[in-house]
Amino acid sequence: MSDVLAYIDQATFFSLRASGRAQLIQYVWLYDRPVDMAGVERFHQNFGHGLAGRLIEPSALPFGRHRWVAAKGPAAPLDVAEIRSPSDLGAWIEERSQLRIDPVRGPGWHLGVLPMTDGATAVSLVVSHCLLDGGASVRAIIDAVNGNLRDFGYRPPRSRTKLAALASDGRQVIRDLPEAARTAVMAAKLIHRSRSANSSAEMSGPPSAAHRNVDPVVLPAVSALVDTCDWDRRAGDLGGTTYSMLSGFAALLGERLGRARPADGAVRLLIAISDRAGDADQRGNAMKIASVPVDPAPLKTDLTAARSEVREALTALRGKVDEKHALLPITPFIPARAFRQASALLFGELAVSCSNLGQLAPEFVRADGTDAAFFAIRPIDQGVTRGALEQAGGQLVVVAGRVAETISISVVGYEVGADNSREWLADNVVQTLTDLGLKGTII
């Protein structure tokens, strides 16, 4: 199997390098009792195989393709915290989300356990999005629970001599050049078209003093646990499905957080769908993104229009090559500053990222080998500055997954000028659920 990063993974890494902003995924399992520590230790040992048992080794050439290298076993020691009050759970989850992750030097992921004074226990897994997307990390979690240890045969880090690395990376560049040249022409046309259509790009200019603010920001994040029967019943009442229900929730929350387009009031959803070709697919990120404008006005009483719009967009995306993905072969040749500008033009601003992992296997909630009472899936950022957030017009990401009787909806959000506390975000999530006739437990 090839150890060369797919273009989408190199682009994900370049985004981190260009912005200093790391995208992570955090999984949290809550047990209403002490966990089986032997089971957690086994999970900790097993998770560091397959797609999680690796790091990125940058190319020896400035415009070369990066490679995967082996990093098997635990990426960092299992961290068992001192016992704390249940009221400290949110703070502990946030603390775990901000511990250093490095997809090149390691650790690429880490695992922690929090025992609480009421006898409950929390387990947190945080992993770099450069190594694993949501679908891949869920697969890796289930493999770890089941003891299925996969080995892709990657070389140890720095196992190539400098001369050998230069030679092999140079040969790879030569092989890639014809495709990159064809892609460059396509990229120029698409960026020109995006610049013309994207009003935010037309308005962008030198950052203001406020936008140069480099104060670090930890984005507020909350999870809502909703009964699947209630969710599906309300979706049916509103003429939707479980998937369009999540899109409706994301669009309504986007409107509430000021992310509706001024021109027509629509909220643009960026909906991720898996593009993974089975367990042998080594890509860390294997997905396509559909851009779907959704009118939030009728959503509280009628999901039929949103259902139709989402279905048509996803059907069209599955049936063709994503033109943004078609640009990826030029990724190694794009300077960091140009990479930031091109990304902003192609994806625009004020969008709401929405990802539904769907029905998850029962093993997913068994971090210690037995079923957790609750779970959460959180998209997390590190290295975020207030200026970058405000220049982008804020941020809103919604991720959901369901196991048995529970659907977990996690939200990370920031609205320019708002309170932007965890309590503020939780209130907006509760109000949006209420708009849809739903109730949820907030964690």
N, C-alpha and C positions, 0 to 999 in steps of 0.2 A: 504494500500500500504506500502511496505517496505521503511524504512528510511535509510537502509544500502547502502553505496556507491557501485556502480558497480565497478568491478576490474579496468576497464579502467579509471574511474574517480579517484580512489585511486592512480593509476599509474601516472596520470596527476598531481595530487597534490604532489606526492613524487618527481616528476621531479622538481617542484618548490622548494620543501624543500631541495633537494640534491644540486641544482645548484644556488639557490638564484635568478634565472632568471624566471620572470613571463611572461607568454604568455597571451596576451589580444586581444580583437577585438575592433576596433574603427569604428563607423559608423558616417559619416558626411553628413549632408544635407545642401545644399546651396540654399537660397531663394534670388531672385532678388528684394526683397521688405522686409519691416518689417514683422516679423512673428506674428501670432495670439498668444499672450502670454497665453491667457486662454487655447488655445489648447495645447500648449507646457506643461503648468502646469498639464493639465489633463493626457497627455502622461506620464509625470514624476510620477504622482501618480499611474497610472495604470501599468506601467512597472514592478513595484516591487511586482508582484504576479506570481504564477505558478513557472516555473523553475528559474526565476530571483529573486523570493522572498524567498531566502534561503541562508544559509552559511554552511560551513563544521565544524562539531564538531569532533576533533580528538578522537580516541579511548582512553579509560582509560588504555589500555594495549599497550605496545610498539610494539606489532606485531598483534594488533587487527584491525578490520574493522572500518573505520570512518563512521560517520552518517550525514545525512542532518538535519539541524534544521531551523526553520522558521525565516525569516527576511523580513516580509511583508512591503509593502509601499516603499517610497523613501529611498534609501540606504544612500544618502547624500543630503544636501540642493541643490536646483536648483541654479546653479551659472550663473548669468547674468553679463557678463563682461562690463567694461566701453567701450564706443564707440571707435573703432579703425579704422585706415585706411585699405582699402582692401589689401594694400601691406603687412599688418601684418597677413593676414589670415593663411599662411603657418606656421608662428611662433606660432600662437595661437593653431592651430591643434596639433602641436608638444608638446606644453605646456600641453594641455589637456591629451595627450597620456602618459605623464610621471607623472601625479598626482597619489598619492598612491592608490593602490587597494589591498585588503587583503581578500581572500576568507574565512578566519577563523574569524577574528575580525571585518571585514567590513571596509569601504564599499566594497561590491562586484562589484559595478558599480557606475557610476556617469554621470550626464547630465549637459551640459553647453551651453550657448547661447552667441553669439558674434554679437552685432549690429555694422554695419560699416558706415562710413561717407558718402558713396554713396547711402545709403538707403537699401543695401542688408543685409542679416542676415545669420549666420551660426549656426548650431546646432550640437553638438558633444555628442555621447554616447560611453562610454568606459566600457567594461564588462570583467570580469575575464574568461579566457578559462577553468578554473577549474569548473566554474558553468555552462557555456553554450558554445557549439561549434557554428559554423556558422549557421547550420540549426536550432538549438534550439533558438538562439538569433533572427534570422529572424522571427521565429514563435512567439516569445515573443513580438517583435516589432509590428507585425500585430495584435496580441491579444490586445496590449495596445492601438493601434489606434482605434480598433473596440470596446473597452470597455469590452472585454471578460476576466474576472478575474477568473483564475483557482486557486484552492486550493487543494494541495496534502495532507493536514492534518499533516504536520510536527510538532513535539514538539517544544516548546520554547527552546532557548539555555539554557544549564545547568539545565534542568528540572529534570534530573536523579540525585539521590544521588550518592556519590562515590561508595558505596557498590553495589547499583543497577546497576551502569554502569559496574563495574568490573564483576558482575555476568552475565549480559546479553552479554557483549563482550566476556567473557570466553566461554559461551555456543556457541556463533557464531564461535569462533576459533575451538572448538571441531568439529562442523559440517563441517568446511572448511578443516580440516586436511587431510582427505583421498584424496581429489582432489588436494590439494597442494603437497602431496607426489608424486602423479602420475606426476604432472606437473614438479616437480624438475628434474626428470629423463629426460623428454623431453627437458627441458631447457639446461641441460648440453650438450646434443647432438647437439642442434641447435647452441649454442654459439660456440662450438668447430668447427662446420662446417662454421660458419660465420667468425671465426678467421682465418681459413685456406684460405677462399676465399677473404677476405677483406685485400688488401695490406696496406691500411692506418692503420689497426689495427696492422699489423706486424711491421710497422715502428714506432708505438707509443712508447714512452718511457717517462722518466722524463721530465716535461715541461722545456723548455729553459727559459733564463732570460726574453726574449721577451714575452713568453707565460705566465709568472707569472705577467705580467703587469695587475694591477687591476684598471687602469683608467676607469671610466664609459664611455660608448659609447651610444649615441642615434642614432640608425640606421636610415639612410636616407630612406624616404618613399615618393612615388609619386603615383598619380592616373591619368590614361588616360581615357578619355571619348570618345568612338567611336560610330558612328552611326551604329545601328544594321543592316540596309540595306547594308551599305558598308561592314561590317564584314561578313555577310552571303554571299554576292555576291563574295567577294574575296575567302572565304572558298570554294565555289562551283567552282570558276575558278581554284583553286589549287587541286581539287579532294578531298577536305576534308569536314568536318562538323563544326558546331560552336564549338563543344567540341575539335575536333582534331586541330582546328585553335588555340585554347588557348594553347594546348600542344605544337604546333609548335612555338608559340610566346615564351613560357617558355623555350623551348630547345634552340632556337636561342639566347635569352637573356642570358641563362646560358653559352653558348659558348662564348658570348661577354664578360662575366664577369669571364672568366677563370675557368668554372666549367665542362669542358669536360674532360673525362677520358683520361689520357695520352696513354693508351694502344690502344684504338680504336677510340678515338675522340667522342664517344657517350656521351650524357648527360643523367644522370639517373633522371627521374622524379618520385617523390613520389606523386601519385594522390589519393586524398581523395574522397571516395564516401560514401554517407549516409547509415547508417545501422539502422536508427531510425524506430521503429515499431509503428508509429502513435503518436497521441497527448498524449496518456497515458504513453508513454515511459519516465521515469524519469531520464535517464542517461544524464549527462551534455555533455558527448562526446560519440556520437553514430556513429562511422565511421569505415570503413576499409581503408587500405592503399595499393594501388597497386604500385609496383616498376617496372617502364617501361624504359628501355634504348632506347633512340631515337637518331638516326643519324641526326645531324643538317645539313649535307652537301646539301641534296636536298630540304630542306624545303622552300627556297625562291621561288621555282618554282613548287614544287610537294609535296602535303601532303598525298599522298595515302599510303606510307609505314608507316608513323606515325599514320595515321588513323587506319590501320590494327593492328599495334602493340598495340595501346591503347585499341582498341575494344577487342582484344584477352585477354589482361591482365585483363580488367574489367570483362569480361565474366567469366574468370577462377576464379576471386576473388569472384564473386557473387555465384558461384557454389560450393564453398568449405569453410571450416573453415580457417580463416587466422591463420597460425601457430604462428605468433607473438602474436595474441590475445589469442591463446590457452595457452600461458605462463602466462597470467595475474593472475591466482589464487595464484601464489607464491609471488605476489607483497608485501603483508604485511610483509613478512618474510625477505625481501632483505634489507641489510644495505645500507645507503645512498651512500657510495663510490662505492659499488658493483653495485648499481642501475645505476650510471653514466656510469660505464665501460660497463655494459651489453647493455645499450641503444646505446652507440657509436658503439659497435660491431654489433648489430642487424641492425641498420639503416645506418651505414657507414657514410662516409663524401662525400663532394662535390655534394650531391644530391640537386635537386631543388624541393621544395614543391609547389604543384600546386592544387588549389581547385576551382571548378566551382560550384557556388550556383545555376546556371541555371536561368530560368525565374522566377522572383519574382512577387508576387501579387502587384497590383497597390497601395494598402494601405501601402506598405513598404516605399514609399517616402513621407508619410504624417505625418511628425513628429508633425506638428501643426494642423493636420486635413485636410490640403490642400496639393496639389502637390508641392514638391520642384523642383527647376529648374535643380539641379544636385545632385548626391549622390556619395559617395565613401565608400568602405568597406576595412578597413586596418588591416592586422595582425601586431600587435605591441608587442614589448618586453620591459620589464623593468628589471633593475638589470644586464645589459649586461656589461662585461668587455672586454677591447681590447685584453687581453691575451687569454680569452676563445674563442673569435671570431677567432683569428689568429691560435690558436691550432686546431680549427675545420675547417680551410681552408676557412673562410668566411661564408656567408649565402645568400640565395636567396629564397624568398617566393612570389608566385603569386596567387592572389585571384580575381575572377571575378563574377559578377552577372549582370543580365539585367532586365530592366523595360522599357516597351513600346519601344521608339525609341533609347534608350541608353544602351550600355554595358559599365560598369565601370570595368577597370582592375587596380588593385592596386598592387604595387610592393614594397617590402622591400628588400634591397640588400646591401651587403658589400663585397668588394673584397680586399684581402690582398695586401697591397702596392699601392692601387689606391687612388684617391682623396677622394672618399667616401663622397662627399657633395651631397646635394639635387639636385644641378644643374648638377652634374656629372651623377647621376642616371637618372634624367629626360632626359638628352641627349641620354643616352643608350637606354631608353625606346622609345624615338622618332625614333632613328635610327633603332631599331628592327621593329617598326611598318612600317617604310618606306621600310624595306627589304621585308615586306609582302604586300606592295602596299596599306598601310593604313595611315590615318592621325587621330590624336586624340588631344583633348583639355587637357592640363596638369593642374592639380590642386594639 
